[in-house]
Amino acid sequence: MEPTSQVIRSKSSSLSKPKESFYKALQNLAKHSTTPTSRRELLQNIYFPLTSRSKKPGKTFFEQLSSSGLSKSQRSPKKKTRSKTLSIAVQNQAYSSHKEFFSASKKSSKLLKGSLKRGFLGKKKLFQGKKPKPSTENHNKKIPAVSFRTKTGSIKGKTKPNNQDDFFVIQDYSHCKNQTLIGVMDGHGMYGHEISAYIKKQLPLFIETYMPEDKQNKDYSEDYTEKITKAFIKGYKSTQKALVNCKAIDINYSGTTANTLLIKNKLCFCANLGDTRAIIGRFNYVWHYVELSHDHKPSNHIEKIRIEKSGGRVEPYKETNGNFIGPARVWMKKQQLPGLAMSRAFGDLVASTIGVISVPEIKVHHITDDDKFIVIASDGIWEFISSQECVKIVSEAFLAGDIEKACDNLMKKAMELWNKNDEIIDDITFVIVFLN
């Protein structure tokens, strides 16, 4: 599901002067963040995939900047004009195309010199493609390689108007080195793409609001992990509350899943809502998977009990002849609404009255030397690919040290199976992390 920004409605992808309404939208977007620093750094480190309205191939932020004809003084803004430059950067929303990544190598370090580094990207490492070679600046740091793909689905060969999937990857999250926040959302309903885009921008801000400080950057205590867990729960709760109060988006029968990973050194926190799944590929004599999350389906015994106690019912879609088809869904007691195929989600106001909740299930995983990579993906992957098969596909490229090949192989296999089994192809989005 190819995300489009609903909070900032920019029709232009040039570096033209934004309208006054754009600044108001930007202020509204960052309203819930704790400090000006956190607003600025979070916004400038979020990767914005290209919108479905883009007509030209994506360019990196620096390619756009260099081709705009701006003078050197304009490209190196002073402190007073920083916020305006940031607004322009957010407006363009094309930091890189789907296969381009910023590298932590010496080459990219030269590109990020001076005020460009300070004004637009801070001192944070963004996206890694293939595993970067250590430079003199970070030779003692272990930075996992990260890559991703997103593809809009189709109906009988015709591309759908919106990709309802969305995602983000933020490195050095919450001012903490070697800490990465990754999220994948899968929208559903008529306005699912708007909701997933909203969650992409707001959820990292709300989670950061409740994050505990870790000045030594190596806190593994039980108390610390409990604080992180509470930060996720409060962050999700605040995000749902903000979404309910956002009158610009109709959430009565639309919503989104959200699976978020916080990777910090040897700890991995997974906060899941819905059926966007995250797994670890582990090698211990043989390849096998480790579940970081469980799909929230209405057929699950615990989920079903909660829904029925709230006045809902769980059953598949019933045809006029009385036959049931498809997976179990959530319905109101005496109406054929809303028919939601998951038991937890953001949004879905009607379903929330009958037991569908936005409280994430959180799992803390201690990364071992046998853990080789992480895959977090929307159900466009999991519909026809099992967790074990996914590990098999990615492991072949992992052994070759090629994360781009891993992404290409996984997307190719998913598309092959969709084309073979259905005329309708779902949106597909995933992020792969090669661990050190």
N, C-alpha and C positions, 0 to 999 in steps of 0.2 A: 504494500500500500504506500504509494509515493506521497510523502507528506507535503502539505501546503500550509503556509502560515496564515492563520486566521486572525491573530492578534494584530499583526502588522500587514495591512493589505496594500502592498506595493505593486504597481503594475509595470514599473520600469526596472530594468536590470542594469541601467547605466549609472554613472556617478553624478547624475544631475541633482540639483538642490531639492531635498525632500520638502513636501508640503507641510504646513503647520500641523495638520491632523496626524502626520506621521510621528512627530515629536510627542504628541499627546498619547499616541498608541504605545510608543516606547516607554514612556513614563508609567503607563498602566501596566505594561508587561513586567517591569522591574519593581512594582509597588510592594510586593510581598517579601523582597529580600531584606536581609538584616542591615547591611551597611553598603555605602556606595562602592566600596572596594569589591565586596562579594558580587554585587550586581554586575559591575564592569567585567570582572574576571570570569564569571560564569558565562555571560553572554558572549564574550570574545573567544571562549574555548569550546563552545558547543558547535559541533559540525552540523551545518544545515544542508541536507540533501537538496538537489535541484527540484523545483516545483514542477508540476505537470504543465504549467503555463509557459515554461521556458521553451523558446524556439531554437536557440543556438546551443551547441555543445557547451558543457560546463568549463569554466576556467578557474584556476586557483585565484585566491584573493590578490596575490601579488601580480598575476598576469593581468587581472582587471585593472589594477592600479597603474601598472606600467603602460598599458595601452590607452589609458584615459587622457594622456597628454598633460597631466598635472606637472607643475614645476617641482623642483626638489624641495623648496620650502613648503609647498602644499602637501607633499608626501611625508614630510617630517614635522607634524604639527607640534606646537608648543603645548605646555600643560593646560593652558586656558582653553584651547580649542579641541581638547582631547575628546570630550563628550560628543561634540558634533561629528568628529571623525568616526567615532564608534557607531553613531547612528547610521552613518552612510555605510559602514561595514555591515551592520545588521540588515540594512535595507537590501543590499545586494545578495545576501544569503547564498553565496556560492563559493565557499572556501576552497573546494576542490571537486572534481568530477568523481564518479563512483569508483574509479580505479586510480586516483591520484592521492598521494599522502605526503604530509610534511615529514621530513626525516630529521633525526637527531644527529646526523652525521656532520662532518666539518663543512660540507658543501652548503647545507641548509643553514648552518650557524652563520656563514658569511652573508646569506640573504637576509638574516634577521638582525643585522647590526644596527646600532644607533637607535634613533627615535622610532623607527618602524617596529623594532623589537619591543620597545617600552610601550609604545602607544597602541599597537593593535593586538599583539599576541602575548604581551607580558613576557615572563621568562619561563613559560610553561611549554612542555613538550606536548604536541598534539598527536597526530596520527602517524603510526608506524606502518610501513608496508612490509617489505621483507625485513627480517631481523636486522636491525641497524648495526653497523660496525661502530664500536666504541670510539669516540673522539677524545681529544685531550681534555675536553670539558666534562665528560661523564664516563670515563673509563672504568670507574669503580661502581657504576650503577647498573642494575639489571632492569632493563625496560622490556616488558613483553611486547611481542609483535602483534598488531591488531589490524584486521581487515574486515570488510563487510560488503554486502550486496543488497540491493533492493530492486524489485521488479514489479511493475503494475500487472495485475491479472487481466484476463480477457474472457469474452463470451463469444463462442463460435468463431474464434479467430480475430475478433474485433476488440481492441484494447479498451478497457473500462475507462470512464472519464476521470476517476480519482483512484489513487493508490491510498488505501486507508491505513497502511502500515506506517510506522514512524520509528525513529531510533535516535540515540545520542551516545557519544563517547567523550568523556571529559577526563583528561589526565591531570595529575596533581590537584585532584578535587579537594575543595574546602581548605586550600592553602597547605596541603600536606603532601610532601614528596612521596613518590612511589605508591600513590593511592589513585585508583582509577574507578570512575563510575560509568557503568554501561547500562543502557536501557533499551528495550524493544517493546513497542506498543502495536496492537492489532485492533484497529477500530471496526465497529460493526453498526449497522443501521444507516439511515439516510445521511446522517451527519457524523458518521464515525471518523472520517478523515479530519474534520474540524476538531473533534475531541482529542484524537491522538496527537495532533499538532499542538494543541493547548497543553496537554500533559507533558509533552517533550520539553516545553519551555518552563513550566511551573514546578514540576515535581523535583528537579534537582535543586531549585531555589529553596523549596520548603524543607527538604531533607537537610540541607546545609544549615538551616536555621536551628536545628536541634542537635547538630553534630557536636560531640564532646571534643575538647582540645587534647591534642597529643603532641606536645612540644618535642619529645624525644623521638617521635615517629617510630616507635617500636613497642607500643603498649599492647600486650596480649592477655592482660589480666581478665578475669571473669567479670569484674565490675565494668571494665571498658567495653567488652563485647555486649554486655547487657545494655549499656548506654547507646551503643550503635543500633541495637535492635529496637529500642524505644524511639530512636531518632527516625527510623524507617516507618514505624507505626504512626507516629505523630505527623510525619511528613505526608504520608498517604492520606491520613484523615483530613489534614488541612487542605490538601489539594482537592479532595472531593468536595469539601465545603466551599472552596473558592469556585469550583466548577458549577456547583448548584447556584451560586450567586451570580454567575456570569450570564447575563440575560442575552448576550449576543449569540449564544449557541443553544439550540433546542436539544435537550438531553432526555426527553420523555421516553423515547424508544431507541435511543442511540447511546453508544458507549465505547469503551476500549479496554482491552487487557493491558497489563503493564508488568513486565518482569525486569527487575533492576538488580544489577550485580555491583557490589563494592569490593574491589580487589585491593588489598593492602598487604604488601609483602607476602607473608605465608597464610594470610587469612582471606576467606572469601565469604561475603554475606550475600545471600540471595533473598530478595523480597518479591514474592510472586502473587499476581492477581490475574486469574483466568487461565488460559491454556497456551500461553507463550512459554515454551519450555527451555530450560537451561541444563546442559549436561557437561560432565568432564570426561575426556578421553584418557584412560589410564592404561599404562603398559606394565604388567607384572607377569612376565613370561608369555602372556597372551594379551591382546587388546580387548578391553571391555569398557563399559560406560558406568559412570557414577551419577545418579540423579541429584541435581541441585534443587530441583523444584518438582512439584506434582501438579498435574493438570486439574483444574477445578471444574469438574463436570457435575451436572445435577444428579447423575446416576450414582455418584459416590455416596456411600451410606450416611456419613456424617453430614454432608452437604444437603442430602435429601431430607433428613430429619429436621434440619433447621428451616428449610423452605416450607415444609408441611406444617410445622409449628407456627409459622408466620402467616398461614392462610393460603399458601400456594399449593400447586400440585405439580408433580413431575411425571411426564409421559412423553412419548414421541408424538409427532404430528399425526393427527387422525384424518384420514380421507373421508369423503362423503359416504363411502360404502362401509365405513367403520374400521378399515384396516389401518394399522400403525406403520409409518415409514420413517426412516432416519433415526438420528440419535435422540436420547432423552432431552426434553426441554422444560423450561420453567413457564408455567401458565397460571393465570389467575383462577380462582376456584370455579367460577361459572362463566368465564369468557375465554376465547381462544387468543389471548394476549398475555404477555408479549412474545412468547415462544423463543426465549433466550436459551442458547445451547451451552451456556456456562453459568456457574453458580456464584462467581465473584467478578466484579468489573467496576471501573470508573464510569460515572454517568448512570444511564438506565434508571431514571427516576421512578418509573412505574414498577419496574422489577424490584427496586429497593424496598418497596412496601410489602413484598411477599418473600423476603428472606435473601435476596441477592445483596451481598455486602461488598464494601470496598476495603476491607481489612486484609492486608497481605499475610501470606504464610511465609515465615522467615526461617531460613536454615543457615547455620554457621558451619563452614567447612574449612578444615585445616589442610592446606595444600601440601602434598608430599612430593618427594622426588619422582614418584611413579606417575604423578599427574602431569600430562604432557600438553593438553590444550583444552579450551572451553568453547562450546558452541551454544549460543543463545539465539533462538529463532522463533518466528511466528508459526502458526499452524500450517502455513503454506509449505513448510518443510515436512512437518510431522504427519501430514495427512496420509502420505504413502511411504514415508521413510521412517523406519524404527530407530530408536536411539542407538542400538547396536550397529545397524547398517550405516548410520551417520558416522559413527566412530571409525568404521572400516573405510569409508570414503575419504575422510579427512586424514586418517593416519598414513595413507599412501603418500600424500603430499608432505605431511609432517616429516617423514623420514628423509625426504629430499630437501627439507628446509625451505619449502616454497609455499608461503601462505596464500599468495595470489592463485596458485594452481589449486590449492585446497578449496578456495571460494568458487573458482570456476567449475571444478568437478562437482561440488555439492549443488550448485545452481543447475548445471547441466542435467544431473540425475533427477532432480526435482521436476524440472520441466518435461523431461522425457516421460516420467511416470504420470504427470498430470495429463499430457497429451494422449497417453495410452488409455487412461481410465475415465476421462471426463471431457465434456465439451466446454465446461466452465473451468477456467484456471484461476485459482485464488492468488491474491497478492503474496509475494514471497520476500521476506526480509530476514537477514541473519547477520550476526557478528561472530567472528572467530578470533580467539586469542591464543597465540602460541606462548606457553609458559616457559620460563627458563629453568 
